Amino acid sequence: MIKRLLIANRGEIACRIIKTAHTMGFETIALYSDADHRALHTTMATKAVYAGPSPALESYLDIENILSIAEHEKVDAIHPGYGFLSENAGFAKACQQKGIIFVGPPASAIDAMGSKSEAKKIMAEAGVPLVPGYHGDNQSNESLMAEAEHIGYPLLIKAAFGGGGKGMRVVDSSENLKQQLESARREAEKAFGNDKLLLERFVTKARHVEVQIFFDQLGHGVFLFDRDCSLQRRHQKVIEEAPAPGLTPELREAMGNAAVAAGKAIGYQGAGTVEFLLDGDQFYFMEMNTRLQVEHPVTEMVTDLDLVEWQLKVASGEPLPSDQESLHCHGHAIEARLYAENPRQDFLPTSGRILALEWPETHGNLRIDTGIQAGDSITAWYDPMMAKIIARGSSRKAAIEQLQTALAQYYQAGICDNRDFLAHLLATPEFIEAKLSTDFIDHHPFPPVSVEQQHQLLAVAAIYQFETRAAQKPVSDALFQQSPGSNLSVESLIQLYLDDQSWQVRVSRQKAGYQLSFAGQDLFVTADWQEEPQGMSCSLGISVTDHTKNSSPSDNPLSCRVIPLPGERLKIILPDVSHEVALPGHPMEHEEDQDNVPLAPMSGSITCVMVNEGQSVEQGTPLLMMEAMKMEHCITAKEPGTVERILYKEGDQVAAGSPLLTFIE
């Protein structure tokens, strides 16, 4: 019987588990590292206990310390969440030896599926179709490179243990295979403590469809329908939905039954997910995740079930709450993962302090799972996911529209996130038509800020600065104290910086709005301002001035939020674009490599130095590897040259924008 539960995790999944545990009447113990000492999950739990320094290996992955805390706190069970120790058979065994319930499958099942190579052997024996590949024990570069030639290209390298896109690479030719193998090994070792790899033929234009399964300790198993997780970047999911669109009832049933058979083959217990590649009507086993998935909320939304509650009941020895015949799927749900990253810079993770934050109002058809709040810092120590926004509708179209509205209502200032990119994906005709594949994002890249969006951003920033300058007082006072028609003669030339470009905007106040001129364009703008707890909001109307007629505002005003930031910057949030604009004398810090000196594209640590001082390199030569938020990034030479000085060694922490090495001039 569980009465006191320790959550061996952090962030949104820790918060998610705590909510259900409290609903069931359990006491909860949260863990926190130095980086998380004020995190939301620590305030939600019954009690929070310090787990160690910020590096995960010294806190959230320290099995001995976590078990010591569990014993000291007299907990009955440990929920590992996902990631970290959730698929660590050694941890599950250690819990059992201590007499503590591990909320998850038995160690034997984790062992069976924890190694993707062993899992594929089991599935092959069970007759489940597999993608051609190599899952053997010979892990030398020479052996893997020989197997790659036999399998053919494009080739997928995968970590044999773990998931989340870590240790995964797509290789198009043998030219850089060795480098990619070594990089994948390092990433897998850091993320999962095991550097074993497997190789597979990379199937293009396939879909990633997975089936949620559940087993109790009596051997009863069910499938809770399916999810499509095809939209991925860096082999990590960004948009998931349930049920998977476009499957025939026969195919859906076949995949569900195959998933349950996979669970039975290994004596499974608890929540699990069987992942398939779907090519037309043929499905291939990829892997089984022996834990709760990040995207489990979409299944909860269409089944009206609480999967964490199911986990805790099954772990307590109770039978499954439902059999297969009583399970039903209603409507459609879509989840968007909000990441701290820059989609216009190859999705590089970003870090910093969240200065302002507001979520859309949740209700029965809109859910937000998050572990962050205003004032928190996103660090390089952990995964950059900030939240999951989940929308439900009676149809897929209704769910898309619900999610689009929610993204437009969300705002955050302080760091770069992927909100605009998510909105872009949801609006593409191919997504709306459910033409999905794992290379979807490659074929629908994030477009640059459009001219129209530039005009909107500059108009808001210019008017904001114009009123501040005119009143020489806080903009909220200035904007609310102007009477209609006042100061009609006032005109200002406002200088702004958008990205790395300087703009001069001429602004004058008219009776019904503002006249703006810049880049050969004349605009008439109305702005109805309202003071907010964080910054200002306004209803913005923009129209191109027709000098042969009287100016009039746009018939379709835009909602807008303006948040002042340190360093004379403004964060401007419009429905489909959010951007920082810098004010006079404070151009955006947008550094480019100069004189062939590569700069750190993100804050993180040096994982591998690949050149020596005095070495000659060609354009594109790998120089070093950086790691942040569990992902590696390769720094390459911009042009031919000779390395003069290497400024950092392996293991060093580096701030974004720091020079990494120098070249002989």
C-alpha positions in Angstrom: 0.0 0.0 0.0 1.4 3.4 -1.0 1.0 6.3 1.4 4.3 8.2 1.0 5.7 8.6 -2.5 9.2 9.9 -3.6 9.4 11.4 -7.1 12.9 10.8 -8.5 12.6 13.5 -11.1 12.1 17.2 -11.7 10.2 19.8 -13.8 6.8 19.3 -15.3 6.7 15.5 -14.9 7.4 15.8 -11.1 4.6 18.4 -10.9 2.3 16.1 -12.9 2.9 13.1 -10.6 2.5 15.2 -7.4 -0.9 16.4 -8.6 -2.3 12.9 -9.0 -0.6 11.6 -5.8 -2.2 14.3 -3.7 -5.6 13.7 -5.3 -5.2 10.0 -4.2 -4.3 11.1 -0.6 -0.5 10.3 -0.8 2.2 12.4 0.8 4.9 13.3 -1.7 8.7 13.9 -1.4 10.4 15.9 -4.1 14.1 16.0 -4.9 16.0 19.1 -6.0 19.5 20.0 -7.1 21.3 23.3 -6.7 19.9 24.5 -10.0 16.3 23.6 -8.9 16.3 24.9 -5.3 13.3 27.2 -6.0 11.6 25.1 -8.7 7.9 24.7 -8.8 7.9 21.0 -8.0 9.6 21.6 -4.7 6.8 23.9 -3.6 4.0 21.6 -4.7 5.3 18.5 -2.8 4.6 17.7 0.8 8.3 17.9 1.4 11.4 18.7 -0.7 14.8 17.2 -0.1 18.2 18.3 -1.4 19.6 15.7 -3.8 23.0 17.2 -4.7 24.8 19.6 -7.2 23.4 20.6 -10.5 25.0 18.0 -12.8 22.4 15.1 -13.1 25.0 12.5 -12.4 25.5 14.1 -8.9 21.8 14.5 -8.1 19.0 13.0 -10.1 21.1 10.0 -11.3 22.8 9.3 -8.0 21.1 6.0 -7.1 22.8 5.5 -3.8 21.9 8.9 -2.6 18.3 8.8 -3.8 17.8 5.5 -2.0 19.3 6.9 1.1 16.9 9.8 1.0 14.0 7.3 0.4 14.9 5.3 3.4 15.4 8.3 5.6 12.0 9.7 4.6 10.3 6.3 5.1 8.7 6.3 1.6 6.7 3.4 0.4 7.3 3.9 -3.3 9.5 5.8 -5.8 8.1 7.1 -9.1 10.9 7.8 -11.6 8.9 9.8 -14.0 10.5 9.7 -17.5 14.2 10.1 -18.4 16.8 10.0 -15.7 16.4 6.6 -13.9 13.0 5.6 -15.3 14.5 2.9 -17.5 17.4 1.9 -15.3 17.0 -1.8 -14.4 19.7 -1.4 -11.7 17.6 1.2 -10.0 14.5 -0.9 -10.1 16.4 -3.8 -8.6 17.9 -1.6 -5.9 14.4 -0.4 -5.0 13.2 -4.0 -4.7 16.1 -4.9 -2.5 15.3 -2.1 -0.2 11.7 -3.1 0.1 10.6 0.1 -1.8 7.9 -0.1 -4.6 9.3 1.0 -7.9 6.4 2.5 -9.9 7.2 0.9 -13.2 7.9 -2.5 -14.7 10.0 -5.2 -13.1 13.8 -5.0 -13.7 13.6 -8.0 -16.0 11.3 -6.2 -18.4 13.4 -3.1 -18.3 16.5 -5.3 -19.1 14.6 -7.0 -22.0 13.5 -3.7 -23.6 16.2 -1.3 -22.2 18.6 -2.5 -24.8 17.1 -1.7 -28.2 19.3 -4.4 -29.7 18.0 -7.1 -27.3 14.5 -5.8 -27.8 14.7 -6.3 -31.5 15.9 -9.9 -31.1 12.9 -10.6 -28.9 10.6 -9.0 -31.4 12.2 -10.9 -34.3 11.6 -14.2 -32.4 7.9 -13.1 -31.9 7.5 -12.5 -35.6 7.2 -8.7 -35.4 8.5 -7.0 -38.6 11.8 -5.2 -38.1 13.6 -2.5 -40.2 16.9 -4.0 -41.6 19.8 -3.2 -39.3 22.6 -4.3 -37.0 21.9 -5.0 -33.3 25.0 -7.0 -32.4 27.6 -6.8 -29.6 30.7 -5.9 -31.7 30.9 -2.2 -31.2 34.2 -1.3 -32.8 34.2 1.5 -35.3 35.5 -1.0 -37.9 32.7 -3.5 -37.4 30.0 -0.8 -37.3 31.3 0.8 -40.4 31.4 -2.5 -42.2 27.8 -3.2 -41.1 26.8 0.2 -42.4 28.0 -0.6 -45.9 26.0 -3.8 -45.8 22.8 -2.0 -44.6 23.1 0.9 -47.0 22.4 4.6 -46.7 20.7 6.7 -45.5 21.6 5.1 -42.1 20.2 5.7 -38.6 22.6 5.5 -35.6 20.7 4.9 -32.4 21.8 4.5 -28.7 20.9 1.0 -27.7 19.7 2.3 -24.3 17.4 5.3 -23.6 15.5 7.6 -25.9 14.5 11.2 -26.4 16.7 11.5 -29.5 19.9 11.3 -27.5 22.7 9.4 -29.2 20.8 9.4 -32.5 22.2 10.4 -35.9 21.1 10.2 -39.5 24.1 9.6 -41.8 23.9 10.0 -45.6 27.3 8.6 -46.6 30.4 6.9 -45.2 32.3 10.2 -45.3 31.6 11.3 -41.8 30.3 8.0 -40.3 33.2 7.6 -37.9 32.8 11.1 -36.4 29.0 10.5 -36.0 29.6 7.2 -34.3 31.9 8.7 -31.8 29.6 11.7 -31.2 26.6 9.4 -30.7 28.6 7.2 -28.2 29.6 10.2 -26.1 26.0 11.5 -26.1 24.6 8.1 -25.2 27.1 7.6 -22.4 26.3 10.9 -20.8 22.5 10.5 -21.1 22.1 6.8 -20.3 25.4 5.6 -18.8 25.9 3.2 -21.7 27.5 3.9 -25.1 26.3 0.8 -27.0 24.9 1.7 -30.5 22.7 0.0 -33.1 22.3 0.7 -36.8 19.2 0.7 -38.9 18.2 1.5 -42.5 16.7 5.0 -42.3 13.2 4.8 -43.7 12.2 8.1 -45.3 8.6 9.3 -45.5 7.6 7.0 -42.7 5.4 7.9 -39.8 6.2 7.4 -36.1 3.1 5.8 -34.6 3.1 4.4 -31.1 0.7 2.4 -29.0 0.1 3.0 -25.2 -0.1 -0.3 -23.3 -0.8 -1.1 -19.7 -0.4 -4.3 -17.7 -1.2 -5.2 -14.1 0.6 -7.6 -11.8 -1.9 -10.4 -12.7 -0.8 -10.5 -16.3 -3.8 -8.6 -17.7 -2.9 -6.2 -20.5 -4.7 -3.6 -22.6 -3.8 -1.0 -25.2 -5.1 2.5 -24.8 -5.0 3.3 -28.5 -2.3 5.1 -30.5 -0.5 8.4 -31.0 1.2 9.9 -34.0 4.6 11.5 -33.1 6.0 12.1 -36.5 6.8 15.8 -36.2 10.3 15.7 -34.8 13.5 17.8 -34.8 16.8 16.5 -33.7 15.0 13.1 -33.5 12.9 14.5 -30.6 9.2 14.9 -30.8 7.6 18.4 -30.8 4.0 17.8 -31.7 2.1 14.6 -30.8 -1.6 13.7 -31.3 -4.1 11.0 -30.4 -5.5 9.1 -32.1 -3.1 8.7 -35.0 -5.0 10.1 -38.0 -5.8 8.1 -41.1 -5.4 4.6 -39.8 -8.0 2.0 -40.8 -9.8 0.2 -38.0 -8.1 -3.0 -39.0 -4.6 -1.4 -38.9 -5.3 0.2 -35.6 -6.4 -3.1 -34.1 -3.4 -4.9 -35.5 -0.9 -2.5 -34.1 -2.7 -2.5 -30.7 -2.7 -6.3 -30.5 1.0 -6.4 -31.6 1.9 -4.0 -28.8 0.1 -6.0 -26.2 1.8 -9.2 -27.5 5.1 -7.4 -27.0 4.3 -6.6 -23.4 3.2 -10.2 -22.7 6.4 -11.6 -24.2 8.5 -9.9 -21.4 6.1 -10.2 -18.5 5.4 -6.4 -18.5 3.7 -4.4 -15.7 2.6 -0.8 -15.6 2.6 1.8 -18.4 4.6 1.2 -21.5 4.7 2.4 -25.1 5.5 0.3 -28.2 6.8 2.5 -31.0 6.4 1.6 -34.7 7.5 3.0 -38.0 4.5 3.1 -40.3 5.2 2.9 -44.0 1.8 2.9 -45.8 -0.1 0.1 -44.1 3.1 -1.8 -43.1 4.4 -1.3 -39.6 7.8 -2.1 -38.2 8.8 -2.4 -34.5 11.2 0.4 -33.4 11.5 0.1 -29.6 9.5 -0.2 -26.4 9.7 2.5 -23.8 9.3 1.0 -20.4 7.9 4.1 -18.7 5.3 6.8 -19.0 5.9 8.9 -22.1 6.2 12.7 -22.3 3.2 12.7 -24.6 0.9 10.7 -22.3 -1.5 13.6 -21.9 -3.0 13.3 -25.4 -4.0 9.7 -24.5 -5.5 10.9 -21.2 -7.5 13.6 -23.1 -9.1 11.2 -25.5 -9.8 8.5 -23.0 -10.7 10.6 -19.9 -8.2 8.5 -17.9 -5.4 9.4 -15.5 -2.5 7.2 -16.4 -0.4 8.2 -13.4 -3.4 7.1 -11.2 -3.3 3.8 -13.1 0.4 3.5 -12.5 0.1 4.0 -8.8 -2.8 1.5 -8.5 -1.1 -1.2 -10.5 2.1 -0.6 -8.5 0.1 -1.2 -5.3 -1.1 -4.5 -6.6 -4.5 -3.6 -7.8 -6.0 -5.0 -11.1 -6.3 -2.8 -14.2 -9.2 -0.4 -13.7 -10.7 -1.3 -17.1 -10.6 -4.1 -19.6 -10.1 -3.7 -23.4 -13.8 -3.8 -24.2 -14.7 -0.9 -21.8 -12.0 1.5 -23.2 -13.1 4.1 -25.7 -11.5 6.9 -27.6 -13.4 10.2 -27.9 -12.5 13.2 -30.1 -8.9 14.3 -30.8 -6.1 15.7 -28.8 -2.8 17.4 -29.9 0.2 18.3 -27.7 2.8 21.0 -28.5 6.1 20.9 -26.6 7.4 24.3 -25.7 11.2 24.3 -25.7 13.8 26.9 -24.7 15.6 26.9 -28.1 16.1 29.0 -31.2 14.4 27.4 -34.2 16.2 29.9 -36.6 19.6 28.7 -35.3 19.2 24.9 -35.9 17.2 24.6 -32.7 20.1 25.4 -30.5 19.0 25.3 -26.8 18.8 28.6 -25.0 19.2 29.5 -21.4 18.5 32.4 -19.1 16.0 33.8 -16.7 12.3 34.0 -17.4 11.4 37.6 -16.7 7.7 37.5 -17.6 5.3 34.6 -18.2 1.6 34.1 -18.8 -0.3 30.9 -19.7 -3.6 30.8 -21.5 -6.5 30.0 -19.2 -7.0 26.2 -18.9 -10.3 24.4 -19.1 -11.8 21.0 -20.0 -10.3 21.1 -23.5 -7.0 22.8 -22.7 -4.3 21.6 -20.4 -0.9 22.8 -19.6 1.8 20.7 -18.0 4.8 22.7 -16.8 7.3 23.0 -14.0 8.3 26.6 -14.6 7.2 30.0 -13.3 8.2 33.6 -13.8 11.6 34.3 -12.3 12.9 30.8 -12.9 16.1 30.2 -14.8 16.5 27.8 -17.7 19.9 26.3 -17.3 22.2 24.2 -19.5 22.1 21.3 -17.0 18.8 19.7 -18.1 16.5 19.1 -21.1 15.2 22.5 -22.5 11.5 21.6 -22.5 9.5 24.3 -20.6 6.0 23.0 -20.9 3.5 20.9 -22.9 0.3 22.6 -24.2 -2.4 20.1 -24.9 -5.7 20.8 -26.7 -8.7 18.6 -27.3 -11.5 19.0 -29.7 -14.5 17.0 -31.0 -12.5 16.7 -34.3 -8.9 17.0 -35.3 -9.7 20.4 -36.9 -11.2 21.6 -33.7 -8.2 20.4 -31.7 -5.8 22.3 -34.1 -7.8 25.5 -33.7 -7.9 25.2 -29.9 -4.1 24.7 -29.8 -3.5 27.6 -32.2 -5.6 29.9 -29.9 -3.7 28.7 -26.8 -0.3 29.4 -28.4 -1.4 32.9 -29.5 -2.4 33.6 -25.9 0.8 32.4 -24.3 3.7 34.8 -23.8 7.1 34.7 -22.2 10.0 37.1 -22.1 13.6 36.6 -21.2 14.7 33.7 -23.3 14.1 32.5 -26.9 11.5 29.7 -27.2 9.8 27.8 -30.1 6.3 29.2 -29.8 6.3 30.8 -33.2 7.7 27.6 -34.8 5.0 25.5 -33.3 2.4 27.9 -34.6 4.0 27.7 -38.1 3.8 23.9 -38.1 0.1 23.9 -37.0 -0.7 26.3 -39.8 0.9 24.4 -42.7 -1.6 22.9 -45.1 0.1 19.5 -45.0 -0.3 19.3 -41.2 -3.9 20.3 -41.4 -4.4 17.6 -44.1 -2.6 15.1 -41.8 0.1 14.4 -44.4 2.6 13.4 -41.8 6.1 11.9 -41.8 9.2 11.9 -39.7 10.9 14.3 -42.2 8.0 16.7 -42.0 10.0 19.5 -40.3 12.9 19.1 -42.8 10.5 19.9 -45.6 8.7 22.7 -43.7 11.5 24.8 -42.3 10.8 27.9 -40.1 10.6 30.9 -42.5 12.4 34.2 -41.6 10.4 37.0 -40.2 8.3 38.4 -43.0 8.2 42.0 -44.2 4.6 42.3 -42.8 5.8 41.0 -39.4 8.7 43.3 -39.4 6.4 46.2 -39.9 4.2 45.1 -37.1 7.1 44.7 -34.7 8.7 48.0 -35.6 5.3 49.9 -35.4 4.7 48.7 -31.9 8.2 49.4 -30.7 8.3 52.8 -32.3 5.0 54.0 -30.8 6.0 52.6 -27.4 9.3 54.5 -27.5 7.7 57.6 -29.0 5.2 58.0 -26.1 8.0 57.3 -23.6 10.2 60.0 -25.1 7.3 62.5 -25.4 6.2 62.2 -21.8 9.6 61.4 -20.2 7.8 59.2 -17.8 6.8 55.5 -17.6 5.1 54.5 -20.7 2.0 53.4 -18.9 1.5 57.0 -17.6 2.3 58.5 -21.0 -0.1 56.2 -22.9 -3.0 56.8 -20.5 -2.7 60.5 -20.1 -2.9 61.5 -23.8 -6.2 63.1 -24.6 -7.6 62.7 -28.1 -5.9 65.1 -30.5 -3.3 66.3 -28.1 0.3 67.2 -29.2 -0.6 66.7 -32.8 2.5 68.6 -33.9 4.9 66.2 -32.1 7.1 64.2 -34.4 10.0 62.0 -33.6 12.6 60.0 -35.4 13.0 56.7 -33.5 16.0 54.4 -34.0 15.4 50.7 -33.4 17.4 47.5 -33.8 15.6 44.3 -35.1 17.9 41.3 -35.2 21.2 42.8 -36.5 19.6 45.6 -38.6 19.1 49.2 -37.7 15.8 51.0 -38.5 14.8 54.6 -38.4 11.1 55.2 -37.9 9.5 58.6 -38.2 6.5 58.8 -35.9 3.8 61.5 -35.6 0.6 61.5 -33.6 -2.6 62.0 -35.6 -6.1 62.6 -34.3 -7.1 59.0 -34.6 -3.8 57.2 -34.3 -0.2 57.5 -35.5 1.5 58.1 -38.8 4.7 56.0 -39.3 7.3 56.2 -42.1 10.2 53.8 -42.6 11.9 51.9 -45.4 9.9 53.8 -48.0 6.6 52.7 -46.4 3.9 54.9 -44.9 1.7 53.3 -42.3 -1.3 54.5 -40.3 -1.5 52.8 -36.9 -4.1 52.7 -34.1 -3.0 51.4 -30.7 -5.5 50.9 -27.9 -3.2 50.4 -24.8 -4.0 48.6 -21.5 -1.7 48.3 -18.5 -1.0 44.7 -17.5 0.7 43.2 -14.4 3.6 42.4 -16.7 4.1 45.1 -19.4 1.4 46.6 -21.6 -1.1 45.1 -24.0 -2.7 46.8 -27.0 -5.1 46.2 -29.8 -3.1 47.2 -32.9 -4.6 48.3 -36.2 -2.2 48.8 -39.2 -3.0 50.0 -42.7 -0.9 51.2 -45.6 -1.5 55.0 -46.0 -3.3 56.0 -49.1 -2.5 59.7 -49.6 -5.5 60.1 -51.8 -7.9 59.2 -49.0 -8.3 59.8 -45.3 -6.4 57.2 -43.2 -8.4 54.6 -41.4 -7.4 51.8 -39.1 -7.3 48.2 -40.1 -10.5 46.2 -40.0 -8.7 43.3 -38.3 -6.8 44.6 -35.2 -4.0 42.5 -33.7 -3.6 41.7 -30.1 -0.2 42.6 -28.8 1.9 42.5 -25.7 4.9 44.6 -24.9 7.3 43.8 -22.1 10.3 46.1 -21.2 13.5 44.1 -20.6 16.9 45.1 -19.1 19.3 46.7 -21.4 16.8 48.9 -23.1 15.1 46.1 -25.0 11.4 45.3 -25.6 9.9 41.8 -26.0 7.0 42.2 -28.5 4.5 39.3 -28.7 2.0 39.2 -31.6 -0.3 36.3 -32.5 2.1 34.7 -34.9 5.5 36.3 -34.1 7.4 37.2 -31.0 10.6 39.1 -31.1 13.0 41.3 -29.1 13.6 44.9 -30.4 16.5 47.0 -29.0 16.2 50.7 -28.4 18.7 53.5 -29.3 22.3 53.0 -28.2 21.6 49.3 -27.3 21.8 47.2 -30.5 21.0 43.6 -30.0 23.9 41.4 -29.0 24.1 39.4 -32.1 27.7 38.3 -32.4 29.1 36.6 -35.5 32.4 34.8 -35.7 35.1 37.4 -36.7 38.5 36.7 -38.2 37.7 33.0 -38.4 37.4 32.9 -34.5 34.5 30.4 -33.7 32.3 31.5 -30.9 30.2 29.2 -28.6 26.7 29.1 -30.0 25.2 28.3 -26.6 26.2 28.0 -23.0 27.4 24.5 -22.2 30.5 22.3 -21.7 33.3 21.1 -24.0 32.9 17.4 -24.5 35.6 16.8 -27.1 38.5 18.8 -28.6 39.1 17.3 -32.1 42.2 19.3 -33.2 45.6 20.3 -31.9 47.4 23.6 -31.8 49.4 24.0 -34.9 47.1 21.7 -37.0 46.0 22.8 -40.4 42.3 22.5 -41.1 40.0 22.9 -44.1 36.6 24.6 -44.3 34.1 22.3 -42.4 36.7 20.5 -40.4 35.2 19.5 -37.0 37.1 21.5 -34.3 35.3 20.6 -31.0 32.1 19.3 -29.6 29.9 21.2 -27.1 27.1 19.8 -25.0 24.1 21.6 -23.4 20.8 20.3 -22.2 21.9 16.7 -23.1 22.5 17.5 -26.8 25.9 17.7 -28.6 26.7 20.4 -31.1 29.7 20.2 -33.5 31.8 23.4 -34.1 33.4 23.4 -37.5 36.0 25.6 -39.2 34.5 28.5 -41.3 37.5 28.6 -43.6 40.9 27.0 -44.1 43.6 27.9 -41.5 46.0 26.8 -38.9 45.0 26.5 -35.2 46.9 28.9 -33.0 45.4 28.4 -29.5 42.7 26.2 -28.1 41.1 28.2 -25.3 39.2 25.4 -23.5 39.8 21.8 -22.6 37.3 18.9 -22.3 35.0 19.4 -19.3 35.2 23.2 -19.2 32.0 25.2 -18.9 31.7 27.9 -21.6 29.3 30.9 -21.9 27.4 31.6 -25.1 29.4 33.9 -27.4 32.8 33.0 -25.9 35.7 32.6 -28.4 36.7 28.9 -28.5 40.0 28.9 -30.3 42.1 31.2 -32.4 43.8 30.8 -35.8 47.2 32.0 -37.0 46.7 35.1 -39.2 
